[in-house]
Amino acid sequence: MKKAAVSLSANPVFEMLVSLNRIAGGDQMERNYFENAGYSPHPRMVEILQEITNSLSMFYRQEISFFFSKPVCSLLWELVLSEEIRDVRQLPVAFAALSDDEALKHLLCDVMEALCQQEGEAGQDGQEESNPLADRLAFEQRLADSESLSPEDKEKALEILRYPSDARQRLTRLLERYAQVFAPYVGELDELDQAEVLKSSEACHANLESFLTNYLKIKTNILASAVRIDLVPSAFSEIITYVLQPGKDRFVLIYGTFISKKRLREKQSEERKQFFKVLSEEKRIEIIKILALRPAIGSELARQVGLTNATASYHLAMLLGIGLVNYERVGQKLHYVLNKEMLRDLFEKAYQDLVHQ
């Protein structure tokens, strides 16, 4: 990994976006990780989310579910980065200033990625489509033909596509209201994030590669082209690391302030017990065999193993829960990677336990 300029700072707008995703129930994978590994989310973060939810009317809760339940609406990361937004009150202002066409790109970002991924398998021809929304009728037909999107997600996407001005105004109103109820918690969250900045700063600048691989669990080959890396701690991101690439050589990593505690709490004996339990399921063995050859995305694994996306996600959650599989978020996609060293280590330790009883 070549030397890159590194910055480490907090930004409350990212806390706002992650919390919106949490309230919408968009982080199912992280909840599965907690459940299978026996962890509990940070109690204060749970309290804050509940207090915010209680402050919102049923109308706004439904709007959050509509816009932020995956995979219909992007989380507006790139808008925050491009406009350098650091004040939660400025996010609705910036979004309201977009044209309908620009707003559509943010609103349907995840859907466009899902369709391109389904049709081109991450760009087999080496080229990416510049603007899938240039031909609205063609895009609508692609939605109708999609096998990777649920009927509910298709319906949401079509509503946004057909009435972009209405969708932009609805999301603007939602962001305005949410910024109001979120504002009282900004100071507390910023204090947590600044503490993480201080804690991580020395380790990050002393050995960036070790910080990325050992602490954030990110494969450095993803960042091979990085000239600039911006690290943003987030109190709401306890396990997941969001990897964004707003430019060819710039990467933004949003990581959890409690990530190291969560990854290290499980005892070795429990790991081995869970290890054999996980390996008792044939489909998980098939997933491991595929990942032993190369990393893969969830829909690709589901297709190869012959499972629905939901069932594949369940099996992946079990593998994630004991650490046999890691994942890295690149944009809005999760790439699953087999932890070969852990697989070998668990077999060796299990053997030692059995022969030395």
C-alpha positions as CSV (number, residue, x, y, z in Angstrom):
1,M,0.0,0.0,0.0
2,K,1.5,3.3,-1.1
3,K,1.7,6.3,1.2
4,A,-1.4,8.4,1.4
5,A,-2.4,11.6,3.1
6,V,-4.6,10.8,6.1
7,S,-7.2,12.9,7.9
8,L,-9.1,11.8,11.0
9,S,-12.1,13.9,12.1
10,A,-15.7,13.6,13.3
11,N,-18.8,14.7,11.3
12,P,-22.2,14.7,12.9
13,V,-24.0,14.6,9.5
14,F,-22.8,11.0,9.1
15,E,-24.2,10.2,12.5
16,M,-27.5,11.6,11.3
17,L,-27.5,9.4,8.2
18,V,-26.5,6.2,9.9
19,S,-29.2,6.8,12.6
20,L,-31.8,7.2,9.8
21,N,-30.7,3.9,8.4
22,R,-31.0,2.3,11.8
23,I,-34.5,3.6,12.4
24,A,-35.5,2.3,9.0
25,G,-34.2,-1.1,9.8
26,G,-31.6,-1.0,7.1
27,D,-28.7,-2.6,9.0
28,Q,-30.1,-6.2,9.2
29,M,-26.6,-7.6,8.8
30,E,-25.3,-5.9,11.8
31,R,-28.3,-6.9,13.9
32,N,-27.7,-10.5,12.8
33,Y,-24.0,-10.2,13.8
34,F,-24.9,-9.0,17.3
35,E,-27.5,-11.8,17.7
36,N,-25.2,-14.6,16.5
37,A,-22.1,-13.4,18.3
38,G,-24.0,-12.7,21.5
39,Y,-23.3,-9.0,21.5
40,S,-25.5,-6.1,22.4
41,P,-25.5,-2.7,20.8
42,H,-24.3,0.2,22.9
43,P,-27.2,1.0,25.3
44,R,-26.9,4.8,25.0
45,M,-27.1,4.6,21.2
46,V,-30.3,2.4,21.5
47,E,-31.7,5.0,23.9
48,I,-31.0,7.9,21.5
49,L,-32.6,6.1,18.6
50,Q,-35.7,5.4,20.7
51,E,-35.9,9.0,21.9
52,I,-35.6,10.3,18.3
53,T,-38.2,7.8,17.1
54,N,-40.7,8.8,19.8
55,S,-40.2,12.4,18.8
56,L,-41.4,11.7,15.2
57,S,-45.0,11.4,14.1
58,M,-46.1,8.2,12.4
59,F,-46.0,10.1,9.1
60,Y,-42.3,10.8,9.4
61,R,-41.6,7.2,10.6
62,Q,-43.3,5.9,7.5
63,E,-41.3,8.4,5.3
64,I,-38.0,7.1,6.9
65,S,-39.0,3.6,6.1
66,F,-39.9,4.6,2.5
67,F,-36.7,6.4,1.7
68,F,-34.1,4.7,3.8
69,S,-35.1,1.0,3.7
70,K,-32.6,-0.7,1.4
71,P,-32.1,-0.8,-1.5
72,V,-34.3,2.1,-2.8
73,C,-32.6,5.3,-1.4
74,S,-28.9,6.0,-1.1
75,L,-27.8,7.5,2.2
76,L,-26.7,10.7,0.5
77,W,-23.0,10.1,1.5
78,E,-21.6,11.6,-1.7
79,L,-23.8,14.8,-1.3
80,V,-22.3,15.3,2.2
81,L,-18.8,14.8,0.8
82,S,-19.1,16.9,-2.3
83,E,-20.7,19.8,-0.5
84,E,-18.5,19.4,2.6
85,I,-21.6,19.5,4.8
86,R,-20.8,19.4,8.6
87,D,-24.0,20.9,10.0
88,V,-27.1,18.7,10.1
89,R,-29.3,21.7,9.3
90,Q,-27.5,22.2,6.0
91,L,-28.3,18.7,4.6
92,P,-31.9,19.4,3.8
93,V,-30.9,22.8,2.3
94,A,-28.4,21.1,0.0
95,F,-30.8,18.4,-1.1
96,A,-33.6,20.9,-1.7
97,A,-31.2,22.9,-4.0
98,L,-30.7,19.9,-6.3
99,S,-32.6,19.6,-9.6
100,D,-35.0,16.8,-10.0
101,D,-32.6,14.8,-12.2
102,E,-29.7,15.2,-9.7
103,A,-32.0,14.3,-6.8
104,L,-33.0,11.1,-8.7
105,K,-29.4,10.0,-8.9
106,H,-29.2,10.1,-5.1
107,L,-32.6,8.6,-4.5
108,L,-32.1,5.7,-6.9
109,C,-28.4,5.2,-6.4
110,D,-28.8,1.8,-4.7
111,V,-31.3,0.6,-7.3
112,M,-29.0,1.6,-10.2
113,E,-26.1,-0.2,-8.6
114,A,-28.3,-3.3,-8.1
115,L,-29.4,-3.4,-11.7
116,C,-25.9,-2.8,-13.1
117,Q,-24.6,-5.5,-10.8
118,Q,-27.3,-7.9,-11.9
119,E,-26.9,-7.3,-15.6
120,G,-23.2,-6.7,-15.9
121,E,-21.7,-8.6,-12.9
122,A,-19.8,-5.5,-11.8
123,G,-18.9,-4.5,-15.4
124,Q,-17.7,-7.6,-17.2
125,D,-17.1,-5.5,-20.3
126,G,-14.8,-3.1,-18.3
127,Q,-17.1,-0.1,-18.8
128,E,-19.7,1.4,-16.4
129,E,-22.9,3.0,-17.6
130,S,-22.5,6.8,-17.2
131,N,-26.2,7.6,-16.5
132,P,-28.8,4.8,-16.4
133,L,-31.5,7.4,-15.9
134,A,-30.9,9.1,-19.3
135,D,-33.6,7.0,-20.8
136,R,-36.4,6.8,-18.2
137,L,-38.6,4.3,-20.2
138,A,-35.7,2.0,-20.7
139,F,-34.8,2.2,-17.0
140,E,-38.4,1.5,-16.0
141,Q,-38.3,-1.6,-18.2
142,R,-35.1,-2.7,-16.5
143,L,-36.8,-2.3,-13.2
144,A,-39.7,-4.5,-14.3
145,D,-37.4,-7.2,-15.5
146,S,-35.1,-7.2,-12.5
147,E,-34.9,-10.5,-10.5
148,S,-32.8,-9.1,-7.6
149,L,-35.3,-6.5,-6.4
150,S,-38.4,-7.3,-4.4
151,P,-41.8,-6.2,-5.7
152,E,-42.0,-3.7,-2.8
153,D,-38.6,-2.2,-3.8
154,K,-39.6,-2.0,-7.5
155,E,-42.8,-0.2,-6.5
156,K,-40.9,2.3,-4.4
157,A,-38.4,2.9,-7.2
158,L,-41.1,3.4,-9.8
159,E,-42.9,5.9,-7.6
160,I,-39.7,7.9,-7.2
161,L,-38.9,7.6,-10.9
162,R,-42.3,8.8,-12.1
163,Y,-42.7,11.6,-9.6
164,P,-39.2,13.0,-8.9
165,S,-40.2,16.5,-7.9
166,D,-42.7,15.1,-5.3
167,A,-40.0,12.6,-4.0
168,R,-37.4,15.4,-3.7
169,Q,-39.9,17.6,-1.7
170,R,-40.9,14.7,0.5
171,L,-37.3,13.8,1.4
172,T,-36.5,17.5,2.0
173,R,-39.3,17.8,4.5
174,L,-38.2,14.6,6.2
175,L,-34.6,15.8,6.5
176,E,-35.7,19.1,7.9
177,R,-37.9,17.5,10.6
178,Y,-35.2,14.9,11.4
179,A,-32.5,17.5,11.7
180,Q,-34.7,19.3,14.3
181,V,-35.1,16.2,16.5
182,F,-31.5,15.1,16.0
183,A,-30.0,18.4,16.9
184,P,-30.1,18.0,20.7
185,Y,-27.9,14.8,20.5
186,V,-25.2,16.3,18.3
187,G,-23.1,17.5,21.2
188,E,-23.1,14.1,23.0
189,L,-22.3,12.2,19.8
190,D,-19.6,14.6,18.9
191,E,-18.0,14.1,22.3
192,L,-17.9,10.3,21.7
193,D,-16.5,10.7,18.3
194,Q,-13.8,13.2,19.3
195,A,-12.7,10.7,22.0
196,E,-12.3,8.1,19.3
197,V,-10.3,10.6,17.2
198,L,-7.9,11.1,20.1
199,K,-7.7,7.3,20.8
200,S,-7.1,6.4,17.1
201,S,-4.9,9.2,16.0
202,E,-1.6,7.9,17.3
203,A,-2.1,4.4,16.1
204,C,-3.5,5.6,12.7
205,H,-0.6,7.9,12.0
206,A,2.1,5.6,13.4
207,N,1.1,2.6,11.2
208,L,-1.8,3.2,8.8
209,E,-1.8,-0.3,7.3
210,S,-1.9,-2.0,10.7
211,F,-4.7,0.3,11.8
212,L,-6.7,-0.5,8.7
213,T,-6.2,-4.3,8.7
214,N,-6.1,-5.0,12.4
215,Y,-8.6,-2.4,13.8
216,L,-11.0,-1.7,11.0
217,K,-10.6,-5.2,9.3
218,I,-10.3,-3.7,5.9
219,K,-8.2,-5.4,3.1
220,T,-5.7,-2.8,2.1
221,N,-5.8,-3.9,-1.6
222,I,-9.2,-2.1,-1.8
223,L,-7.3,1.1,-1.0
224,A,-4.3,0.4,-3.3
225,S,-5.0,3.6,-5.4
226,A,-5.5,5.9,-2.4
227,V,-3.7,9.2,-2.4
228,R,-6.0,10.6,0.3
229,I,-7.8,8.7,3.0
230,D,-10.4,10.4,5.3
231,L,-11.3,8.5,8.5
232,V,-14.6,9.4,10.2
233,P,-15.6,7.7,13.5
234,S,-19.3,7.1,14.1
235,A,-20.9,6.3,17.4
236,F,-23.8,4.6,15.6
237,S,-21.6,2.3,13.5
238,E,-20.6,-0.3,16.0
239,I,-19.5,-3.1,13.6
240,I,-20.0,-1.9,10.0
241,T,-17.3,0.1,8.2
242,Y,-18.6,2.1,5.3
243,V,-16.0,2.5,2.5
244,L,-16.8,5.3,0.1
245,Q,-14.9,6.4,-3.0
246,P,-15.9,9.9,-4.0
247,G,-12.9,10.3,-6.3
248,K,-10.5,8.0,-8.2
249,D,-7.8,8.2,-5.5
250,R,-9.8,9.5,-2.5
251,F,-11.4,7.1,0.0
252,V,-13.6,7.9,3.0
253,L,-13.9,5.3,5.8
254,I,-16.7,5.6,8.3
255,Y,-16.1,3.2,11.2
256,G,-17.6,2.4,14.6
257,T,-16.2,3.9,17.8
258,F,-16.9,0.6,19.6
259,I,-15.6,-1.7,16.8
260,S,-12.6,-3.2,18.6
261,K,-14.6,-4.1,21.7
262,K,-17.3,-5.8,19.7
263,R,-14.8,-7.9,17.6
264,L,-12.8,-9.1,20.5
265,R,-15.3,-10.1,23.2
266,E,-16.1,-13.6,22.3
267,K,-14.2,-16.4,24.1
268,Q,-12.2,-18.9,22.1
269,S,-14.1,-21.9,23.5
270,E,-17.4,-20.4,22.4
271,E,-15.9,-19.7,19.0
272,R,-15.0,-23.3,18.5
273,K,-18.3,-24.5,19.7
274,Q,-20.1,-22.2,17.3
275,F,-17.6,-23.1,14.6
276,F,-18.7,-26.7,14.5
277,K,-22.3,-25.7,14.7
278,V,-21.9,-23.5,11.6
279,L,-20.1,-26.2,9.7
280,S,-23.0,-28.7,10.3
281,E,-25.0,-27.0,7.5
282,E,-24.2,-28.1,3.9
283,K,-25.0,-24.8,2.3
284,R,-22.6,-23.0,4.5
285,I,-19.9,-25.4,3.4
286,E,-20.7,-24.5,-0.2
287,I,-20.4,-20.8,0.6
288,I,-17.0,-21.4,2.2
289,K,-15.8,-23.3,-0.8
290,I,-16.8,-20.4,-3.1
291,L,-15.2,-17.8,-0.9
292,A,-12.1,-19.9,-0.7
293,L,-11.6,-19.1,-4.4
294,R,-12.4,-15.4,-4.4
295,P,-14.5,-12.7,-2.6
296,A,-18.1,-12.5,-3.7
297,I,-21.2,-10.3,-3.2
298,G,-24.3,-11.7,-1.6
299,S,-26.5,-12.1,-4.7
300,E,-23.7,-13.9,-6.5
301,L,-23.3,-16.4,-3.6
302,A,-27.1,-16.9,-3.5
303,R,-27.2,-17.8,-7.2
304,Q,-24.3,-20.2,-7.1
305,V,-25.5,-22.0,-4.0
306,G,-29.1,-22.1,-5.2
307,L,-30.7,-20.0,-2.4
308,T,-32.8,-17.0,-2.2
309,N,-31.1,-13.7,-1.3
310,A,-32.8,-13.8,2.2
311,T,-31.7,-17.4,2.9
312,A,-28.2,-16.7,1.8
313,S,-28.0,-13.6,4.0
314,Y,-29.0,-15.8,7.0
315,H,-26.2,-18.3,6.3
316,L,-23.7,-15.4,5.8
317,A,-24.8,-13.9,9.1
318,M,-23.9,-17.2,10.9
319,L,-20.5,-17.2,9.2
320,L,-20.0,-13.5,10.1
321,G,-21.0,-14.1,13.7
322,I,-18.0,-16.4,14.4
323,G,-15.6,-14.5,12.2
324,L,-15.2,-17.2,9.4
325,V,-16.3,-14.6,6.9
326,N,-15.5,-10.9,6.9
327,Y,-17.2,-8.3,4.8
328,E,-16.1,-4.9,3.4
329,R,-18.5,-2.2,2.3
330,V,-17.5,-0.6,-1.0
331,G,-20.0,2.1,-1.7
332,Q,-23.4,0.5,-1.0
333,K,-22.3,-3.1,-1.7
334,L,-20.9,-5.7,0.7
335,H,-18.1,-7.9,-0.5
336,Y,-17.7,-11.1,1.5
337,V,-14.2,-12.5,2.1
338,L,-13.3,-15.9,3.7
339,N,-11.0,-15.6,6.8
340,K,-8.7,-18.4,5.7
341,E,-6.3,-17.9,8.6
342,M,-9.1,-18.2,11.2
343,L,-10.5,-21.3,9.4
344,R,-7.0,-23.0,9.6
345,D,-6.5,-21.8,13.2
346,L,-9.9,-23.1,14.4
347,F,-9.3,-26.5,12.9
348,E,-5.8,-26.7,14.5
349,K,-7.1,-25.6,17.9
350,A,-10.1,-28.0,17.7
351,Y,-7.6,-30.8,17.0
352,Q,-5.5,-29.9,19.9
353,D,-8.5,-29.8,22.2
354,L,-9.6,-33.2,21.1
355,V,-6.3,-35.1,21.3
356,H,-5.2,-33.5,24.6
357,Q,-8.4,-34.0,26.6
